[in-house]
């Protein structure tokens, strides 16, 4: 499956989800309906435009996939191989086929939209008024704003990641392992007195309730971390007049935040789905250890 096919549908769904959240979200982004006649925010418009340009750009660079890759194909294959090599030990081999397209989509989508705020005209062109005191034009509503600099946009990304996490853990781990991972007694039954074992079962059950609260907070923490860094960087650039040092810093921050979001999403999947790989390796090691003994 090519990178274009992996990216196309999820990215457009993310833009649609953002539009829905912005309509009734906690802090609706500035609407540009009075200016363009469409009931959307400037962040959603940027999201759709950048997403389409990303898909077309990747398709143009990669072209028709070949055995001997072109230069553009080599770039994206290197990115995919590097990201897969980093995430597979975290997610586990069992869940990687289903999780990797989602994680790759999240990384590239967030990275491109983080960097979109560094492009000309994004956040610097729009509708406003002339300040009578200074005579300078002040933008009241920007025509374009980075998708990830708007709270509803990052919340949509976090909810997308959370929804994918639910689907993946039920597909690759199953309800029984999920229950045991959250509420189950992790102590060995034969290692403790029965009374102590059942007492620990109650403790682990209470810990599981706390774990559920922690899981429920994941979309909030994921979205707040990404939004705070990108929104803060956007304001810093505008306040300092796009000084090169800060401009370069935002390139690094955009890359780091995209990787952190993707890495945390992978960790959440691996915390449950990667148990099966561990058990499989343990059984294989035990089988190899018993084989020489059988020969004797």
Backbone as a ProteinNet text record, in pm:
[ID]
protein_1_A
[PRIMARY]
XXXXXXXXXXXXXXXXXXXXXXXXXXXXXXXXXXXXXXXXXXXXXXXXXXXXXXXXXXXXXXXXXXXXXXXXXXXXXXXXXXXXXXXXXXXXXXXXXXXXXXXXXXXXXXXXXXXXXXXXXXXXXXXXXXXXXXXXXXXXXXXXXXXXXXXXXXXXXXXXXXXXXXXXXXXXXXXXXXXXXXXXXXXXXXXXXXXXXXXXXXXXXXXXXXXXXXXXXXXXXXXXXXXXXXXXXXXXXXXXXXXXXXXXXXXXXXXXXXXXXXXXXXXXXXXXXXXXXXXXXXXXXXXXXXXXXXXX
[TERTIARY]
84.4	0	87.9	62.7	146.3	112.4	205	183.4	62.1	35.1	-80.1	-210.4	-221.4	-343.2	-358.7	-248.3	-253.9	-301.4	-256.5	-284	-418.6	-467.6	-577.8	-704	-761.5	-888.8	-879.9	-782.6	-778.6	-758.9	-677.8	-654.3	-778.4	-853.1	-976.6	-1080.1	-1080.4	-1171.4	-1134.8	-1005.2	-961.5	-1009.5	-1001.5	-1048.8	-1198.9	-1275.3	-1419.2	-1450.5	-1376.1	-1396.8	-1368.3	-1266.4	-1232.6	-1343.5	-1401.7	-1510.6	-1629.3	-1661.2	-1773.2	-1745.6	-1623.9	-1590	-1586.3	-1541	-1533.3	-1671.3	-1770.4	-1905.6	-1964.4	-1929.6	-1985.2	-1880.7	-1758.2	-1647	-1638.2	-1535.2	-1519.9	-1474.1	-1398.8	-1354.4	-1354.3	-1466.3	-1477	-1376.5	-1311.8	-1215.4	-1289.7	-1220.3	-1285.7	-1345.8	-1474.2	-1541	-1510.3	-1489	-1465.5	-1585	-1699.4	-1820	-1858.6	-1851.7	-1889.5	-1802.2	-1682.2	-1588.3	-1584.7	-1602.3	-1592.1	-1723.2	-1823.8	-1953.9	-1964.2	-1862.9	-1865.3	-1862.9	-1947.5	-1953.4	-1836.1	-1713.9	-1595.4	-1505.6	-1412	-1314	-1188.8	-1101.9	-977.9	-886.3	-891.6	-809.1	-856.5	-988.3	-1041.1	-1005.1	-1014.1	-976.2	-829.5	-742.8	-600.7	-582.8	-658.4	-647.9	-679.9	-788.8	-830.8	-730.1	-686.6	-594.4	-459.4	-404.9	-274.3	-282.8	-393.7	-410.8	-412.8	-488.4	-494.5	-357.5	-288.2	-154.8	-56.3	-71.1	17.3	-3.8	-128.9	-159.7	-109.9	-140.4	-96.5	55.8	119.8	265.2	334	283.6	342	321.7	201.8	173.4	266.2	292	377.9	523.8	570.9	709.6	734.9	641	660.1	634.4	529.8	494.9	443	471.7	433.7	542	508.3	610.1	681.9	815.3	897.1	991.5	1041.2	1136.5	1264.5	1312.1	1425	1364.8	1362	1285.3	1345.3	1256.3	1300.2	1348.4	1398.2	1448.9	1337	1221.4	1108.5	1058.5	1051	1008	1106	1235.4	1337.3	1322.3	1288.8	1271.7	1160.3	1045.3	930.7	946.7	1012.4	1038.9	1133.6	1232	1324.2	1251.4	1159.6	1079.6	994.5	928.3	839.5	918.9	1033.2	1115.2	1169.6	1215.6	1270.1	1162.8	1045.7	936.5	887.8	881	837.9	937.8	1067.6	1168.9	1166	1124.5	1115.6	991.7	879.7	751.8	720.7	776.5	741.1	776	893.5	920.5	824.3	765.1	671.8	533.3	485.3	349.9	344.4	449.5	450	421.6	481.1	465.9	322.2	249.7	113.3	22.5	30.2	-60	-4.4	122.3	185.5	116.3	71.7	5.8	-117	-192.1	-309.4	-278.2	-178.7	-149.3	-62.9	27.2	124.5	62.2	-37.7	-99.7	-158.2	-216.7	-272.9	-161.7	-56.4	53.8	127.6	147.4	212.6	128.5	-0.8	-92.9	-85	-88.7	-82.9	47.1	159.5	289	300.1	271	286	183.2	60	-45.4	-8.2	31.8	66.2	191.3	291.5	415.7	390.1	316.8	291.2	209.9	112.1	29.2	102	191.3	276.3	361.7	417.2	504	426.1	295.1	217.3	214.7	230	232.7	356.8	457.4	580	574.9	467.4	454.9	410	445.5	398.1	245.3	188.7	45.5	-36.5	19.2	-55.6	-45.8	-157.6	-161.8	-125	-80.4	-36.8	-123.7	-219.3	-310.3	-453.1	-537.4	-675.1	-750.6	-852.3	-939.9	-918.6	-918.9	-894.8	-923	-846.2	-866.8	-732.4	-731.7	-611.7	-612.7	-507.8	-496.1	-474.1	-566.7	-552.1	-430.4	-384.1	-269.9	-138.5	-123.3	3.2	-5.4	-126.1	-142.7	-114.5	-94.3	-64.9	-192.3	-191	-305.7	-300	-408.4	-417.7	-516.2	-472.8	-559	-650.2	-779.2	-876.7	-907.3	-921.8	-947.9	-854.3	-762.1	-669.6	-742.7	-704.8	-768	-726	-599.2	-545.7	-475.3	-494.8	-425.4	-388.6	-274.2	-236.2	-342.5	-367.6	-468.1	-437.7	-311	-273.1	-254	-274	-267.6	-405.7	-504.9	-643.2	-686.2	-745.5	-773.3	-865.4	-965.7	-1055.7	-984.6	-887	-811.8	-730.1	-659.7	-578.7	-667.6	-784.5	-877.2	-930.1	-957.5	-1001.6	-894.8	-769	-659.4	-651	-664.4	-656.5	-772.2	-892.3	-1007.3	-991.6	-932.8	-903.2	-806.7	-701.5	-603.5	-668.6	-754	-819.6	-915.5	-989.7	-1080.3	-1006	-892.6	-810.2	-754.9	-716.4	-664.8	-769	-893.3	-999.7	-1019.5	-1025	-1045.2	-929.3	-807.9	-689.5	-674.8	-699.3	-680.4	-786.3	-907.3	-1009.5	-982	-919.3	-889.6	-770.2	-664.2	-539.2	-514.6	-587	-570.8	-694.4	-811.3	-934.8	-981.3	-1111.1	-1168.2	-1102.7	-1070	-1014	-880.5	-791	-660.3	-672.3	-767	-788	-833.9	-928.7	-977.7	-865.1	-785.9	-676	-570.9	-544.1	-442.3	-485	-613.6	-661.1	-700.8	-778.6	-834	-776.2	-709	-668	-559	-553	-450.4	-320.4	-218.5	-90.7	-0.8	-40.6	40	14.4	116.5	101.1	16.5	-80.2	-173	-103.8	-3	64.5	171.7	198.9	305.6	257.1	125.3	70.3	-33.5	-56.4	-166.4	-297.4	-396.2	-522.4	-584.8	-579.8	-639.2	-567.4	-433	-354.9	-379.3	-393.4	-415.7	-546.8	-653.7	-783.6	-785.2	-707.4	-693.4	-626.2	-521.8	-454.2	-546.9	-638.1	-733.8	-820.5	-860.7	-940.9	-857.8	-731.3	-642.9	-625.8	-600.4	-582.9	-711.9	-825.8	-953.1	-968.2	-930	-935.9	-835	-717.2	-616.9	-668.2	-745.3	-802.7	-899	-974.1	-1065.5	-985.3	-873.4	-785.5	-727.2	-693.1	-638	-739.9	-868.1	-972.4	-980.6	-967.5	-967.5	-848.2	-732	-611.8	-630.6	-693	-718.1	-812.5	-914.1	-1008.8	-946.9	-836.5	-769.2	-670.7	-644.5	-544.5	-577.6	-702	-729.9	-705.6	-733.4	-714.5	-566	-485.3	-341.8	-273.9	-312.2	-254.3	-284.7	-410.4	-449.3	-391.6	-390.1	-340.2	-191	-114	30.4	61	-4.6	20.2	-27.1	-146.5	-201.4	-115.1	-73.3	5.4	137.4	206	336	323.8	228.2	214.8	156.5	55.2	-5.9	95	172.1	274.3	381.9	423.2	523.6	473.9	345.6	286.7	288.4	249.9	250.3	391.6	486.7	625.7	678.7	649.9	696.9	638	508.5	444.1	494.9	522	568.7	711.8	794.2	936	963.5	859	879.7	949.4	927.1	981.6	1134.8	1197.9	1344.3	1391.1	1500.6	1545.7	1566.7	1623.3	1652	1523.4	1419.7	1291.6	1222.5	1241.3	1183.9	1242.5	1374.5	1441	1397.4	1382.2	1337.9	1200.4	1110	975.9	976.3	1074.5	1087.8	1117.7	1208.1	1243.8	1125.5	1058.9	944.7	833.9	807.3	703.5	733.8	860.6	901.4	890.4	939.2	938.1	794.9	706.6	568.7	493.8	520.5	458	504.4	633.2	687.9	637.5	629.6	581.9	436.8	352.2	211.9	201.7	278.2	275.8	332.6	441.1	504.9	413	345.7	253	135.5	85.8	-22.1	24.2	150	205.5	222.7	266	284.7	151.6	45.2	-86	-132.7	-106.3	-142.9	-57	73.5	164.9	147.5	100.6	82	-12.1	-104.5	-199.1	-170.4	-148.3	-133.8	1	102.2	236	256.5	159.7	173.2	179.2	101.7	99.4	235	308.8	442.1	535.5	524.8	610.5	586.2	456.3	425	475.2	461.1	505.5	654.8	732.5	876.8	916	843.2	874.4	852.6	743.1	714.4	818.7	861.5	963.1	1094	1132.6	1255.7	1249.1	1129.5	1113.8	1123.3	1065.1	1070.3	1213.1	1292.4	1431.5	1512.3	1478.8	1553.8	1522.6	1395.5	1356.9	1404	1427.2	1464.9	1596.6	1703.8	1828.4	1814.4	1731.4	1712.2	1645.2	1555.8	1485.6	1581.2	1683.1	1778.6	1859.6	1891.6	1966.5	1877.2
-119.5	0	124.5	216.9	335.9	434.3	528.3	630.1	715.2	739.2	821.5	755.7	624	553.6	549.7	540.1	537.8	671.7	779.6	913.4	969	934.2	1006.9	1009.7	892.4	888.1	938.7	891.6	939.1	1089.6	1148.8	1291.7	1372.4	1330.4	1400.1	1381.7	1263.2	1241.3	1330.1	1350.5	1438.9	1581.3	1627.6	1762.2	1774.4	1669.1	1670.4	1671	1589.7	1585.2	1720.3	1787.1	1918.8	2017.9	2010.9	2101.6	2082.2	1954.8	1925.5	1975.2	1955	1998.6	2150.9	2216.9	2362.1	2423.9	2351.9	2406.6	2412	2313.7	2312.9	2289.2	2326.5	2298	2393.3	2372.4	2452.2	2594	2610.6	2742.5	2744.2	2787.3	2783.9	2878.5	2830.7	2914.5	3023.4	3133.9	3241.7	3191.4	3219.2	3175.6	3273.9	3219	3304.6	3299.6	3256.3	3248.5	3382.8	3494.5	3623	3663.4	3607.4	3649.1	3554.1	3425	3327.5	3255.5	3275.2	3214	3069.2	3017.1	2878.4	2875.3	2791.9	2787.5	2709.4	2759.4	2692.2	2794.1	2742.6	2829.3	2838.4	2934.4	2948.3	2828.2	2763.1	2644.1	2526	2513.1	2403.4	2426	2550.6	2580.7	2545.5	2584	2548.6	2397.6	2329.2	2183.7	2116.2	2156.5	2094.3	2124.3	2250.8	2289.2	2218.8	2219	2157.2	2005.9	1945.5	1801.4	1764.2	1840	1812	1831.3	1939.1	1964.5	1854.4	1804.1	1696.3	1568.9	1532.5	1411.2	1424.4	1539.7	1561.8	1566	1632.6	1643.1	1508	1424	1291	1207	1218.2	1142.1	1184.2	1313.7	1364.5	1322.9	1329.1	1293.2	1143.8	1064.3	918.4	865.4	919.4	868.8	726.3	647.1	505.7	426.6	359	284.2	182.6	180.8	91.3	11.1	-101.4	-183.1	-105	-36.4	55.6	193.1	237	356.9	484	578.3	711.6	786.9	908.6	984.8	1017	1058	1089.3	966.5	853.1	729.5	687.5	706.4	670	751.2	880	966.2	914.3	884	841.1	697.7	614.2	479.3	482.5	571.5	584.8	632.7	730.1	779.9	669	592.7	485.9	376.2	337.3	231.8	276.1	401.2	452.5	458.8	509.3	520.9	383	291.4	154.8	88.4	105.3	46.6	102.3	229	291.1	246	231	205.8	58	-29.8	-171.3	-234.8	-206	-262.9	-213.2	-97	-40.1	-99.7	-103.2	-152.8	-304.7	-371.7	-517.1	-564	-675.8	-726.9	-766.4	-810.1	-857.4	-744.1	-628.9	-517.2	-420.3	-437.1	-339.5	-326.8	-434.3	-417.8	-327.3	-332.6	-247.3	-109.4	-100.8	26.3	118.3	61.7	146.2	244.2	204.8	305.5	424	396.7	504.5	594	534.4	611.8	690.9	630.8	702.1	821	799.9	907.7	1021.5	988.4	1090.4	1169.6	1099.3	1167.5	1265.7	1219.6	1306.8	1418.9	1386.3	1488.5	1598.8	1561.3	1660.5	1737.9	1668.1	1734.7	1841.9	1806.9	1902.1	2020.7	1994.1	2103.7	2187.5	2128.5	2208.3	2306	2257.9	2340.7	2436.7	2413.4	2502.4	2645.3	2661.8	2796.6	2874.8	2807.2	2873.9	2917.6	2882	2918.5	3064	3127.4	3264.4	3269.8	3378.4	3409.6	3336.6	3233.7	3162.9	3243.5	3297.5	3379.3	3524.7	3561.1	3698.9	3770.7	3701.5	3760.6	3734.8	3837.8	3820.8	3951.2	3956.9	4073.9	4144.2	4275.5	4350.9	4498.3	4581.2	4726.1	4796.8	4924	5005.3	5075.5	5056.3	5119.7	5269.5	5353.8	5499.4	5558.1	5493.9	5548.4	5524.5	5405.2	5369.8	5372	5365.6	5360.5	5224.5	5124	4988.9	4907.3	4813.3	4725.1	4612.6	4594	4491.1	4384.6	4260.3	4149.5	4107	4112	4063.9	3915.7	3875.5	3735.8	3694.2	3605.1	3555.8	3463.3	3467.5	3380.7	3235.4	3214	3080.3	3075.3	2964.8	2940.5	2793.1	2760.6	2619.2	2535.6	2420.2	2328.4	2296.3	2273	2231.7	2349	2471.3	2585.8	2621.5	2541.1	2563.4	2446.5	2475.5	2373.2	2263.3	2300.1	2198	2104.6	2157	2073.5	1967.7	2005.7	1907.2	1809.6	1856.6	1765.1	1660.8	1702.2	1606.4	1501.4	1543.5	1449.3	1351.7	1403.6	1318.3	1218.5	1261.6	1171.5	1065.8	1105.3	1008.2	901.6	945.9	852.8	762.9	820	743.6	640.2	679.8	585.5	471.2	503.3	398.3	305.2	360.7	279.4	178.8	221.1	130.9	16.8	51	-51.5	-150.9	-100.2	-186.2	-280.2	-229.8	-317.8	-427.6	-398.3	-502.7	-602.8	-557.1	-646.8	-736.1	-679.4	-754	-806.9	-756.5	-807	-883	-825.3	-890.7	-846	-861.6	-815	-878.3	-1008.1	-1077.5	-1017.9	-996.4	-940.1	-794.2	-721.4	-581.6	-574.5	-660.7	-663.7	-697.7	-797.3	-838.3	-727.9	-659.5	-555.2	-437.3	-407.9	-291.3	-330.1	-437.3	-472.3	-599.7	-680.7	-812.4	-810.2	-919.1	-936.3	-978.5	-895.5	-923	-1015.5	-1045.8	-1132.9	-1279.1	-1362.6	-1505.1	-1569.9	-1651.5	-1708.1	-1803.5	-1875	-1968.6	-1906.6	-1779.6	-1714.6	-1651.6	-1641.2	-1575	-1664.7	-1637.7	-1701.5	-1659.4	-1750.3	-1716.2	-1585.4	-1561.6	-1438.9	-1315.4	-1324	-1212.2	-1193.6	-1304.5	-1296.2	-1224.5	-1260.5	-1196.8	-1052.1	-1023.1	-883.8	-801.1	-858.7	-789.2	-772.7	-867.8	-856.1	-732.2	-704.4	-584.4	-458.8	-461.7	-346.9	-319.7	-426.5	-409.2	-361.5	-401.4	-354.7	-203.5	-156.5	-12.2	64.1	5.6	67.1	75.1	-25.4	-24.7	90.6	125.4	240.7	368.6	382.8	499.2	498.1	378.1	365	408.4	376.7	419.4	571.6	637.5	784.3	837.2	773.4	812.5	793.5	683	657.5	762.9	798.4	899.1	1036.4	1062.9	1192	1198.7	1086.3	1085.6	1179.9	1182.8	1279	1424.2	1454.9	1592.4	1627.4	1536.9	1565.4	1567.7	1475.9	1474.4	1603.5	1645.4	1765.9	1891.8	1899.9	2020.5	2038.7	1929.9	1940	1991.8	1934.4	1975.5	2118.3	2149.8	2284.3	2390.2	2365.4	2464.2	2496.3	2394.1	2416.6	2487.9	2446.2	2507.5	2648.1	2665.5	2798	2895.9	2848.8	2934.3	2971.9	2874.9	2903.9	3002.4	2989.9	3083.1	3226	3242.1	3375.5	3430.4	3342.1	3385	3439.8	3369.8	3414.7	3549.8	3566.5	3693.4	3807.4	3776.6	3881.2	3924.2	3832.8	3863	3897.5	3901.8	3937.5	3831.3	3705	3591	3596	3617.9	3612.9	3471.8	3460.6	3332	3228.7	3272.1	3176.7	3110.9	3191.8	3136.8	3057.8	3101.3	3029.2	2887.7	2878.2	2747.5	2664.6	2730.3	2661	2598.7	2669.9	2617.9	2498.9	2493.8	2374.7	2251.6	2268.7	2158.6	2122.9	2224.9	2200.6	2127.6	2167.1	2100.7	1953.8	1921.6	1782.8	1704.1	1762.5	1693.8	1667.3	1766.4	1749.2	1645.6	1639.9	1536.9	1398.1	1386.2	1256.2	1217.9	1315.3	1286.3	1238.8	1305.9	1266.2	1124	1095.2	961.5	857.2	891.9	797.5	763.1	862.1	835.5	749.7	776.6	692.8	548.8	529.4	394.5	328.8	404.8	351.3	303.1	381	342.1	211.2	193.6	68.3	-47	-22.8	-127.9	-172.8	-84.4	-121.4	-240.2	-255.7	-367.1	-471.4	-425.2	-520.3	-590.3	-535.5	-593.4	-708.6	-735.4	-846.6	-980.4	-992.4	-1118.3	-1153.4	-1051.5	-1076.9	-1126.4	-1065.5	-1106.6	-1252.9	-1290.6	-1428.7	-1523.4	-1480	-1564.7	-1588.5	-1482.8	-1497.3	-1585	-1571.6	-1651.9	-1799.8	-1830.9	-1969.9	-2026.1	-1940.4	-1986.2	-2015.6	-1925.7	-1945.9	-2073	-2097.9	-2218.1	-2344	-2335.1	-2449.4	-2480.3	-2374.9	-2394.2	-2452.1	-2411.9	-2461.8	-2608.6	-2648.8	-2786.4	-2883.2	-2831.4	-2920.4	-2992.7	-2921.4	-2994.5	-3093.9	-3061	-3152.2	-3281.5	-3269.3	-3388.2	-3484.1	-3428	-3512.5	-3596.5	-3537	-3610.6	-3718.5
0	0	0	-92.7	-102.2	7.8	29.9	133.3	101.6	-26.9	-64.9	-20.7	-46.2	-7.8	143.9	214	360.1	414.1	351.1	403.5	360.7	244	183.4	268	295.6	365.8	508.6	591.4	729.5	742	655.5	667.8	635	534.1	501.7	611.6	674.3	787	904.4	925.6	1032.8	1009.3	885.9	854.9	880	842.8	866.4	1015.6	1091.8	1236.7	1300.3	1253.2	1306.4	1280.3	1161.3	1127.7	1220.8	1250.2	1339.6	1480.4	1529	1663.4	1673.2	1568.9	1571.1	1575.9	1520.1	1519.9	1659.3	1743.3	1877.5	1982.1	1955.3	2045	2160.1	2243.5	2362.9	2330.8	2220.3	2178.3	2027.3	1967.7	1823.1	1759.8	1653.3	1582.2	1506	1471	1396.7	1266.3	1244.1	1122.8	1010.3	890.8	774.3	679	730.7	648.1	588.5	665	605.1	486.3	476.6	372.6	253	277.6	168.5	140.6	226.5	204	243.8	315.3	361.4	513.6	576.8	724.4	783.8	766.3	817.6	885.6	963.8	1028.8	943.2	975.7	899.7	918.6	1037.5	1061.4	977.1	960	877.4	731.2	684.9	547	522.7	616.4	604.6	605.5	692.7	703.8	571.7	508.7	382.7	272.3	261.9	155.4	170.6	292.6	314.9	295.9	337.5	319.8	172.1	94	-50.5	-113.9	-77.8	-132.7	-91.6	31.5	78.1	-2.9	-25.1	-101.4	-245.3	-306.6	-445.1	-453.1	-354.8	-355.4	-340.2	-249.6	-230.9	-356.1	-413.3	-535.2	-648.5	-657.5	-764.2	-741.9	-616.2	-586.6	-603	-553.8	-559.4	-700	-765.4	-897.8	-889.2	-989.9	-989.3	-917.8	-806.4	-730.8	-819	-807.2	-887.2	-798	-850.8	-776.1	-750	-853.8	-836	-809.8	-684.6	-650.2	-709	-739	-778.8	-656.1	-676.4	-563.1	-464	-516.4	-427.5	-354.1	-425.4	-361.4	-252.9	-277.2	-178.1	-50.7	-65.8	51.9	140.1	80.2	159.9	209.5	131.6	180.4	300	296.4	409.4	533.6	514.3	626.8	686	600.4	646.7	718.2	660.3	721.5	856.5	865.7	991.9	1099.3	1061.1	1158.2	1201.5	1108.2	1142.8	1237.2	1208.9	1295.4	1436.3	1449.6	1582.3	1658.4	1587.7	1654.2	1674.2	1590.6	1600.3	1735.2	1794.6	1927.6	2034.7	2013.7	2111.6	2094.8	1971	1943.5	1949.9	1901.5	1894.3	1753	1715.4	1579.7	1548.5	1649	1625.3	1581.1	1648.4	1619.5	1516.4	1477.6	1388.9	1253.9	1188.6	1057.9	1062.9	1172.2	1183.5	1237.9	1325.6	1391.8	1307.4	1227	1157.6	1058.7	976.7	888.7	965.6	1082.4	1164.2	1217.4	1269.9	1327.3	1220.3	1103.6	994	949.8	940.8	903.9	1004.7	1133.4	1237.2	1230.3	1213.6	1213.5	1098.1	976.8	859.9	862.8	901.3	907.2	1005.7	1126.9	1228.2	1189.4	1135.6	1096.8	990.6	885.8	777.4	828.1	912.9	962.7	1067.9	1143.3	1232.6	1152.4	1043.6	959.6	870.6	854.5	767.1	819.9	952	1009.2	971.9	915.9	874.2	728.6	658.7	518.6	504.1	393.4	368.7	361.1	407.9	403.2	509.2	574.3	679.3	809.3	852.1	973.2	952.5	833.2	808.2	705.2	646.2	548.2	593.1	587.1	627.7	627.8	709.5	716.2	849.7	847.3	970.2	953.5	1021.6	1019.4	1031.9	1002.2	1015.2	1150.5	1226.6	1357.3	1337.9	1387.9	1367.1	1436.5	1542.8	1616.8	1543.5	1487.2	1421.3	1269.3	1217.9	1073.4	1013.9	1098.7	1050.4	1040.4	946.6	928.4	1031	1104	1207.7	1161.7	1160.7	1117.3	1232.1	1208.6	1306.9	1285.7	1160.6	1126.6	1014.7	1045.7	943.2	847	720.7	622.4	643.2	682.6	704.7	839.5	912	1037.7	1045.7	1106.8	1116.5	1186.4	1133	1189.9	1336.5	1368	1502.6	1599.3	1553.2	1644	1696	1663.7	1706.2	1793.7	1908.2	2008.8	1956.4	1876.6	1823.6	1727.1	1654.6	1561.6	1633.1	1739	1812.2	1888.9	1934.2	2001.1	1903.5	1779.4	1677.4	1651.9	1647.2	1628.8	1745.7	1866.9	1985.6	1990	1951.2	1949.2	1839.9	1727.6	1621.7	1672.2	1741.6	1797.6	1902.3	1986.8	2092.7	2034.1	1930.2	1865.2	1800	1735.5	1674.7	1781.3	1895.9	2006.3	2053.7	2067.8	2112.5	2012.7	1885.2	1781.6	1779.4	1787.6	1776.9	1896.1	2017.8	2133.2	2138.3	2093.2	2090.4	1978.2	1870.1	1758.6	1788.1	1847.4	1862.5	2003.8	2101.5	2238.2	2283.9	2261.7	2302.4	2440.1	2467.7	2595	2717.5	2709.4	2825.8	2868	2772.3	2803.8	2847.7	2788.3	2828.1	2973.1	3008.7	3146.4	3243.4	3208.7	3296.9	3308	3197.4	3198.9	3286.2	3289.2	3365.8	3507.2	3521.6	3652	3711.8	3633	3679.3	3784.8	3861.4	3964.1	3896.9	3909.1	3842.9	3925.6	4046.8	4133.2	4098	4115.4	4091.3	4200.7	4159.4	4256.7	4353	4306.6	4393.2	4480.5	4462.8	4537.6	4667.7	4686.3	4804.1	4871	4997.6	5069.8	5003.7	4996.5	4929.8	4979.9	5111	5164.5	5110.4	5107.2	5055	4905.5	4835.5	4690.5	4660.2	4732.6	4707.4	4755.5	4858.1	4901.8	4791.9	4730.9	4621.1	4500.7	4481.1	4370.1	4386.7	4511	4538.8	4512.7	4555	4533.4	4383.7	4307.5	4163.1	4096.2	4151.1	4097.2	4116.9	4235.4	4262.8	4177.7	4160.7	4074	3930.6	3889.1	3755.1	3734	3838.9	3829.3	3805.8	3878.4	3858.4	3717.8	3669.5	3534.8	3429.2	3453.2	3360.4	3352.1	3467.8	3468.6	3388.9	3407.7	3334	3184.2	3145.3	3002.8	2945.1	3023.2	2977	2958.9	3030.1	3019.6	2902.6	2840.1	2733.2	2617.3	2567.1	2459.2	2501	2628	2676.2	2679.5	2736.2	2747.2	2611.7	2522.4	2388.7	2313.9	2317.9	2243.8	2306.4	2440.2	2506.8	2483.5	2486.1	2465.5	2325	2225.4	2087.4	2063.9	2109.7	2090.4	2157.8	2281.5	2355.2	2288.1	2239.5	2176.2	2042.4	1960	1827.9	1837.8	1922.3	1939.6	1999.4	2098.1	2157.7	2057.1	1974.2	1872	1768.6	1731.2	1634.8	1689.4	1814.1	1875.1	1889.1	1920.9	1934.1	1802.2	1693	1562.3	1524	1549.4	1514.6	1603.5	1729.8	1821.7	1792.8	1741.5	1715.8	1570.5	1488.7	1349.2	1267.2	1299.7	1224.6	1218	1332.8	1339.6	1305.5	1232.4	1180.3	1290.7	1404	1512.9	1561	1582.5	1628.8	1517.6	1394.4	1280.2	1273.1	1287.1	1287.3	1407.9	1522.6	1643.2	1623.4	1554.6	1531.7	1436.1	1347	1261.4	1347.8	1443.4	1533.8	1623.7	1677.7	1766.7	1691.9	1568.1	1489.5	1467.8	1441.2	1422.5	1552.5	1661.5	1791.3	1837	1823.3	1869.7	1786.9	1657.7	1574.3	1617.9	1647.7	1689.1	1828.1	1920.5	2056.1	2053.1	1976	1964.7	1910.7	1804.1	1744.6	1839.6	1907.3	2000	2116.3	2173.1	2283.6	2236.8	2116.3	2061.9	2047.7	2005.1	1991.8	2128	2227.6	2362.3	2419.2	2401	2452.4	2389.4	2260	2192.9	2244	2255.3	2295.8	2439.5	2527.3	2666.9	2682.5	2588.1	2595	2487.4	2364.4	2252.7	2249.9	2314.2	2306.2	2403.1	2489.6	2584.1	2512.3	2403.3	2329.8	2272.6	2224	2170.8	2279.6	2399.3	2510	2545.9	2551.8	2586.4	2478.9	2351.5	2241.6	2246.4	2273.7	2282.6	2401.4	2512.1	2630.7	2602.9	2529.1	2498.1	2401.9	2305	2211.2	2283.3	2376.2	2451.3	2534.4	2593.8	2675.5	2588.9	2467.2	2376.7	2333.8	2304.4	2265.4	2380.8	2503.9	2619.7	2647.2	2618.6	2647.2	2539.1	2417.8	2306.6	2332.1	2372.7	2400.8	2513.7	2616.2	2728.5	2682.6	2584.4	2535.7	2465.5	2398.4	2330.1	2427.1	2543.2	2644.1	2706.5
[MASK]
++++++++++++++++++++++++++++++++++++++++++++++++++++++++++++++++++++++++++++++++++++++++++++++++++++++++++++++++++++++++++++++++++++++++++++++++++++++++++++++++++++++++++++++++++++++++++++++++++++++++++++++++++++++++++++++++++++++++++++++++++++++++++++++++++++++++++++++++++++++++++++++++++++++++

